[in-house]
Amino acid sequence: MTATAPQPMTSLERRYRRLLLAYPRQYRAAHGDELVDVLLESADPGRTVPVLREAWGLLVGGTRSRIVHLATGSAWEDGLHLGVTAVAAANLAALLPYADVLPLWTLLSALALLAVLRGRLPVAFPLTLAVGVKAVAIAGGWQAFDLTLLPVFPWALADRALFSDSSPFTVAFAYAVVLLGLLVLMSRRRKAPRIRSWWWPAAVVAVAWAGPQWMEADTIVPISLSRITAEVAAFGLAVAGSSLARDHRWALASGIYLLVRSVELSTSPDLLTRQHLAYWGLLTVLALGAGSAPFRRRRHCLD
């Protein structure tokens, strides 16, 4: 008996399967072929491009499925780990422009973030502690571990000395949040935290880059457009995730990061401008939106 040769894939089927990439891999493996068959059967004869409504529905459904898939396990543990990841990424971004002067400490900070991303918390803790001690010493004008010529000037991405607009307290607070979060997660951990996306290194570069500036040209506390864009995008995704999945893990992560940024900005309130307040207010509104979105969705469903 001769086996039947598989039918060649049509251009319409290929396009449907590309759209299905929006769904998680597990969903595609379980339901992908069935969904494609249904779409092909309902398509008009001779059609080679999906209907716009179908394409949009697949993209929205895939995004919703990915978000719901992420909302599994302990919400507060995953939210805490996500918030720790965000602050650890910001700590690395502060050092990245000075990698030529501080190559060892920048590398250790990058390894600490990598360990957090991969869920290797016992490795991340001592690395974060060592880099934190060095960073606080630089911010305070002290020497720790090795001799460092102060002030530390950048080689790329930034245009001013390291921690020139910060204080030892704000630097210590950011590292303390990461260390405390790691301790809590290690004490409560039943299994390794979720492995995070490789998009985080791209976010580190965006936060580290100093310009173009949205603030006044002569401001002492600059915040670049690239950093604002990255943070607003992340907080916007937190609102979307909280609303679609009715889960508070993204709100918790946003709150942790916002707390660190608030402390950093509050140390020099007399130097802040209306742009700084607008920036902080936008992040606050988005964080509150992420926190209230699940409740709004539940009330709507009950009505």
N, C-alpha and C positions, 0 to 999 in steps of 0.2 A: 504494500500500500504506500503510495507516494504522499509525502507530507506536503501540505499546502503552504506555498511560499507566502510570507507576510506581505500585506499590502503596503505599498510605499506611503509615507506620511505626506498628506497634502499640505499646501501652504497655510490653509485655514487651521488645520490641526496644529501645525508648528506654532502659529501665533497664539492659539489658545493655551498651549503648553507653556509658552513664555509668560503669558499672563498668570498662569498658575504658580509661577515662581514666587508670587507675592505671599502664598500660603506657606506655613511651616512644612518642613520636609516630612514629618510624620503624617500630616494630613494628606500630602500629595501621594505618599506611598499607599495609604489606605483607601483614598477616595478619588485620586487624580484621574485614573483611566475611566472610571464610571462617570465622572463629571464631564470629561471631554466627549464621551460617547453621547451623553444627553445633549450637549451643546451642538455637536455635529448633526444629530438627528433633527434638531429644531431649526437649523440654519437653512436659508433659502438655497435652492440648487444653483451651483456656479459661483457662490460667494467665496471670496478669497480673503476678506478682511472682516474681523468680528464687528458686530454692531457696536456703536459707541456706548450704548446703554449697558450692553453685556460686558464690554471691556472695563467700564467704570465700576460695574458691580463686582467683577472679579477682583479688581485692585482694592476696592473698599473692603470686600469680604476677607481678602487675604490679610490686609493690615489688621482688621479686627481680630482675625484668628490668631495672628502672631502676638497681639497684645494680650488676648485672653490666655494664650499658651504661657506667656511670661508671668501671668498672675496666678502662679501655683506655689505651694509651699507656704511657709510662714511669712505673712506680709511684713511684719515689723522687722524680722531678721533680714529679709531680702532688701527692704527699704533702708535699713541701717547700713548694710553692706554697699548699697548703691550710693548712699550719701557719703560714706567713707571713701569710696572710689572717686567721687567728684572732687572732694577736698584734696585727696592725694594727687589727683591730676593737676589741680591748681597749684599745689606746692611744687610739683615738678616744673610747671610752667614758669614759676617765679625764678627758678635756677637756670632754666634752659638757655637764655641769652648770655649766660656767663660761663658756659661750658669750657671755654678755652682756659679760663683762670681757675675754675673749680671742676676739673674733669672727673676727679674721683667722686666728689659729692654729687655731681649731676648724674653720674652713672649709678651710684647707690640709690639715688632718688628714683631713677628710671626703673631699677630692679625692684624697688619697693612697690612702685605702682604695678609693675608686671606681676609681682607676687599677689597683690590684691586682686588684680583682674583674673588671675588663674585660681583664686581661692586658696593660695598658700599662706594663710594668715600667720602661722608661727615663723615663717621666713620674713614676712612683711614687717612684723613688729620690731625686731632689733634693727633692721635697716632704717625704718622710719625714725626710731629713737635716736640713732647715731646721726642721721642727717638733720633731725630737728635740733639737737644740741648744737651742731655746727651752724645751722641757720640762725638760731637765736643769738649765738655768740657774734656772728657777723653783724646782725642787726643792732646789737648793743655795743659794737666796737671792741669786742674782746677777742682773745685767741683761745681756740679749743682744738685739740687733737694735733693740728699742724699749723705752721705759720702761714698766715694769709695777709697779703698786702691790702690794706684798706684805704680808701673805699674800693670796691670791686666794680670795674667798668665793663660794659658789655662788648661782645664782638659781633653780634648780629641780633636782629629782632627788636631790641630795645635801644633806648637812647639816653639812659640815665643810670646812675650807680645803683647797685643792688640794695634793696630795702631803704632807698633814700626817702620814700614816702610812707614808710612803715615804722613800727616800733618793736622792741623786743617782745612786748606783751602780745601784740597782734600776731606776730610770727609764732610765738609759743602757743597761743590759743589754737591756731590752725593745726599745728602738729599734735596738740593735746587732744583735739577732737578726733583725729585719726587714731591715735594710740588708744584712747578710751573706747572708741567704737570697736577696734580690733580685740581689745580685752573682753568686751561684752560678748562679741561673736564667738571668741574662742571658748569662753566659759559656758555658753549655751549651745554650742554647735553639736548637732547630731550627725550631720553629714556636711561635706564640703559646700561652701557657698556656690551660687550660680557663676559659671564662667562668663565674664563680660565680653562685650563686643570689641573688635579690633579698631573700631572708630575712635576709641578714646585717645590714642596717640595724635590723631588729627585734631581733636579738640584741644590737646595740650599746646600744639603749635598755634592754633587760633587765639588761645588765651595769652600766650607768651608774646605774640606780635604786638608791637607798640603803636602801630599806626596804619591807616589814617585815624586821626583823633576826632571824636565827637565833642569833647570838652573844649574849653577855651585854650588857645595856643599857649598861654603862659600859666596854666593851672599847675599847682604843685601836686595834685592828686589826679594824674591822668588815667583815663579808661578808654581803651581803643575801641573802634567800631567792630573790629574782628572779635574782640572779647564779648562785647555787648551782643553781637549777633549770635555767637555760639551759646551764650547763657540764655538768651531769650528763646532760641530754638529748643534748647534742652528743657526749659521750663514749659514751653508750649507743648512739647511731647508729653511731659508729665501731666498736663491738664487733659490731653487727649487720652492717655492711658488710664487715668483715674476715671474719666467719664465712660469710656467704652467697657472697661473691665469691672467698674464699680469696686475699686480696690484702692487702698490708701498707701501702698508702698512707695509710689512715686511722690506723693505729697510729703511723706516723711523724709525722703531723700532731698526734695526741694527745700524743706524747712531746715535741714542740717546745713546745706550749702548756704542758704540765705542767712542763717545765724552767723556763720563765719564771715561772710561779706559785710554784714551789718556791724560786727565788731571792728572789722578793718576800717570801715568808713567812719565809725563813731569816735575813733581816737583823735581825729582832728576835725571837729565839726565846724570850726571857724574858717576852714579852708574849702569847705564844700560850696558848690554853686547850685543854681537851679537845675543844671543838667545832671549833677550828681543825685539830687533829690528825685528827679524824674526817672533816672535809671533805677534807683533803689525802689521807688514806688511801683514801677512796672514789674520788677521781679516779685515784689510783695503781693501785688494783685494776682499775678500768675500762680504764686505759691498758694494763696488763699483759694484761688479757683480750683487748683488741684485737690485741695483739702475738702472743698465743699461739693465738687462735682459728683461723687458717689451718692451723697445725700439727695441732691437735686434729681438725679436719675431715679432713685428709689421712690421719691415722692411722686414723680411723673408716672411711674409704673403703677403705683397704688391708685392714682386717680383714674 
